[in-house]
């Protein structure tokens, strides 16, 4: 389905992102007991090629399937060393901080917070019923992670929105600047529902 997005739609979706990132910042700051700023670029419509061109294998991905009034999901892709740094912050002073399973669990928690914050904002902003799944983890290239996402979502990914996310973490004796890519993955029916709700806002 060919869907054209004008500036009003992009502005509305970016506003959802700003609300979601604000909520994620608060939740992550409380978890690690540090000052965290989570910022993101403007939401852009991407093609599969934009993801598949990255063949670097040092990526860690978290995939969240979404059900309810939307069919699709959320994908966070980050360099492995950056995901390790986030996990280390969450597990600092924990006896299990060197445990690989615990590091993976910590990264899942970060993905839960980001996906949950974004989709909660989208749900409230557009009055949509959205039910996210527990994230599944994948390692490898962005293309391999995306292929796993398509399998997890039954291949129904027709529209991809992407934004680059920057995590800035400041503590008393440390500073980390970590970046990753977030993607909202939708089928055409779901995107049409989102745009119809946004259009209702325009005509009020």
C-alpha positions as CSV (number, residue, x, y, z in Angstrom):
1,X,0.0,0.0,0.0
2,X,1.4,3.4,-1.0
3,X,0.9,5.8,1.9
4,X,2.1,9.4,1.6
5,X,3.1,11.2,4.9
6,X,3.0,14.9,5.1
7,X,4.6,17.2,7.7
8,X,1.7,17.1,10.0
9,X,1.9,13.3,10.3
10,X,5.7,13.4,10.9
11,X,5.3,16.1,13.5
12,X,2.6,14.1,15.4
13,X,4.8,10.9,15.4
14,X,7.8,12.9,16.5
15,X,5.8,14.4,19.4
16,X,5.0,10.8,20.4
17,X,8.7,10.0,20.3
18,X,9.5,13.0,22.5
19,X,7.0,12.0,25.1
20,X,8.2,8.4,25.0
21,X,11.9,9.3,25.3
22,X,11.1,11.7,28.2
23,X,9.4,8.8,30.1
24,X,12.2,6.4,29.2
25,X,14.8,8.9,30.6
26,X,13.0,9.1,33.9
27,X,12.7,5.3,34.2
28,X,16.4,4.6,33.2
29,X,17.7,7.3,35.5
30,X,15.9,5.7,38.5
31,X,17.2,2.3,37.6
32,X,20.9,3.2,37.5
33,X,20.7,6.1,40.0
34,X,22.5,8.4,37.5
35,X,21.6,11.4,35.4
36,X,20.6,10.1,32.0
37,X,19.6,12.0,28.9
38,X,18.0,10.0,26.1
39,X,17.6,12.0,22.9
40,X,16.7,10.9,19.4
41,X,16.7,12.2,15.8
42,X,13.6,13.0,13.9
43,X,11.6,10.0,12.8
44,X,12.2,9.0,9.2
45,X,10.6,6.5,6.8
46,X,13.1,3.9,5.8
47,X,13.4,1.1,3.3
48,X,14.6,-2.4,4.1
49,X,17.8,-1.6,2.2
50,X,18.6,1.1,4.8
51,X,18.9,-1.6,7.4
52,X,20.3,-4.4,5.3
53,X,23.3,-2.4,4.1
54,X,24.9,-2.6,7.5
55,X,26.8,-5.9,7.6
56,X,28.8,-5.3,10.8
57,X,28.3,-8.3,13.0
58,X,29.0,-6.6,16.4
59,X,25.3,-5.7,16.9
60,X,22.9,-6.6,19.7
61,X,19.2,-6.3,18.9
62,X,16.0,-6.4,21.0
63,X,12.8,-7.2,19.2
64,X,9.3,-6.4,20.6
65,X,6.2,-7.6,18.9
66,X,3.1,-5.5,19.2
67,X,-0.5,-6.7,19.1
68,X,-4.0,-5.2,19.7
69,X,-5.0,-2.3,17.4
70,X,-1.5,-2.4,15.8
71,X,0.3,-5.2,14.2
72,X,4.1,-4.8,14.0
73,X,6.7,-4.1,16.6
74,X,9.8,-2.3,17.8
75,X,13.4,-3.0,17.2
76,X,16.5,-1.6,19.1
77,X,19.9,-2.2,17.5
78,X,23.0,-1.2,19.3
79,X,26.7,-2.0,19.2
80,X,27.6,-4.9,21.4
81,X,30.1,-2.9,23.5
82,X,27.4,-0.2,24.1
83,X,24.8,-2.8,25.2
84,X,27.5,-4.2,27.6
85,X,28.1,-0.7,28.9
86,X,24.4,-0.2,29.6
87,X,24.1,-3.7,31.2
88,X,27.2,-3.0,33.4
89,X,25.5,0.2,34.7
90,X,22.4,-1.7,35.6
91,X,24.3,-4.5,37.3
92,X,27.0,-2.4,39.0
93,X,27.8,-3.7,42.5
94,X,25.7,-6.8,41.8
95,X,27.3,-10.1,42.4
96,X,26.1,-11.3,39.0
97,X,27.5,-8.4,37.0
98,X,29.9,-10.7,35.0
99,X,27.1,-13.2,34.3
100,X,26.3,-13.3,30.6
101,X,22.7,-14.3,31.2
102,X,22.3,-11.4,33.7
103,X,23.8,-8.9,31.1
104,X,21.3,-10.1,28.5
105,X,18.5,-9.7,31.0
106,X,19.6,-6.2,31.8
107,X,19.6,-5.3,28.1
108,X,16.1,-6.8,27.8
109,X,15.0,-4.4,30.6
110,X,16.4,-1.4,28.7
111,X,14.5,-2.5,25.6
112,X,11.4,-3.0,27.7
113,X,11.7,0.5,29.0
114,X,12.3,2.1,25.6
115,X,9.6,0.1,23.8
116,X,7.1,0.4,26.6
117,X,7.7,4.2,26.9
118,X,7.2,4.7,23.1
119,X,4.1,2.5,22.7
120,X,2.5,3.8,25.9
121,X,2.9,7.3,24.6
122,X,1.5,6.2,21.2
123,X,-1.4,4.4,22.9
124,X,-2.4,7.5,25.0
125,X,-1.7,10.0,22.2
126,X,-3.8,8.3,19.6
127,X,-6.2,6.3,21.9
128,X,-5.0,2.9,20.5
129,X,-5.0,-0.4,22.4
130,X,-1.4,-1.7,22.1
131,X,-0.1,-4.8,23.8
132,X,3.7,-5.3,23.5
133,X,5.4,-8.7,24.0
134,X,8.5,-9.4,26.1
135,X,11.6,-8.6,24.0
136,X,13.6,-11.3,22.3
137,X,17.3,-10.8,21.8
138,X,19.4,-11.4,18.6
139,X,23.0,-10.9,17.9
140,X,24.8,-10.4,14.6
141,X,24.5,-7.8,11.7
142,X,21.6,-5.4,11.5
143,X,20.3,-7.5,8.5
144,X,20.4,-10.7,10.5
145,X,18.5,-9.0,13.4
146,X,15.9,-7.6,11.0
147,X,15.4,-11.0,9.4
148,X,14.7,-12.5,12.9
149,X,12.3,-9.6,13.5
150,X,10.4,-10.5,10.3
151,X,10.1,-14.1,11.4
152,X,8.9,-13.1,14.9
153,X,6.3,-10.8,13.4
154,X,5.2,-13.3,10.8
155,X,6.8,-11.3,8.0
156,X,4.2,-8.6,8.1
157,X,6.6,-5.6,8.0
158,X,5.7,-3.2,5.2
159,X,6.7,0.2,6.7
160,X,9.8,1.0,8.8
161,X,10.3,4.2,10.8
162,X,13.7,4.8,12.2
163,X,15.5,7.1,14.6
164,X,19.0,7.3,16.0
165,X,19.0,7.3,19.8
166,X,21.7,8.8,22.0
167,X,22.1,7.8,25.7
168,X,24.2,10.2,27.7
169,X,24.9,8.9,31.2
170,X,26.6,11.1,33.8
171,X,27.7,9.9,37.3
172,X,30.0,11.3,39.9
173,X,33.1,9.7,38.4
174,X,32.0,8.6,34.9
175,X,30.5,9.7,31.7
176,X,29.2,7.5,28.8
177,X,27.8,8.5,25.4
178,X,26.1,5.5,23.8
179,X,24.1,5.4,20.6
180,X,21.7,3.0,18.9
181,X,19.1,2.8,16.3
182,X,15.4,2.3,17.1
183,X,12.8,1.2,14.5
184,X,9.0,1.1,14.6
185,X,7.8,-1.7,12.2
186,X,4.2,-1.7,10.9
187,X,2.0,-3.4,8.4
188,X,0.0,-1.2,6.1
189,X,-3.3,-1.7,8.0
190,X,-1.7,-0.6,11.2
191,X,0.0,2.5,9.7
192,X,-3.4,3.4,8.1
193,X,-5.0,3.2,11.5
194,X,-2.3,5.4,13.1
195,X,-2.7,8.0,10.3
196,X,-6.5,8.0,10.6
197,X,-6.2,8.8,14.3
198,X,-3.7,11.6,13.5
199,X,-6.1,12.9,10.8
200,X,-8.9,13.0,13.4
201,X,-6.7,15.3,15.5
202,X,-6.1,17.6,12.6
203,X,-9.9,18.0,11.9
204,X,-10.9,18.6,15.5
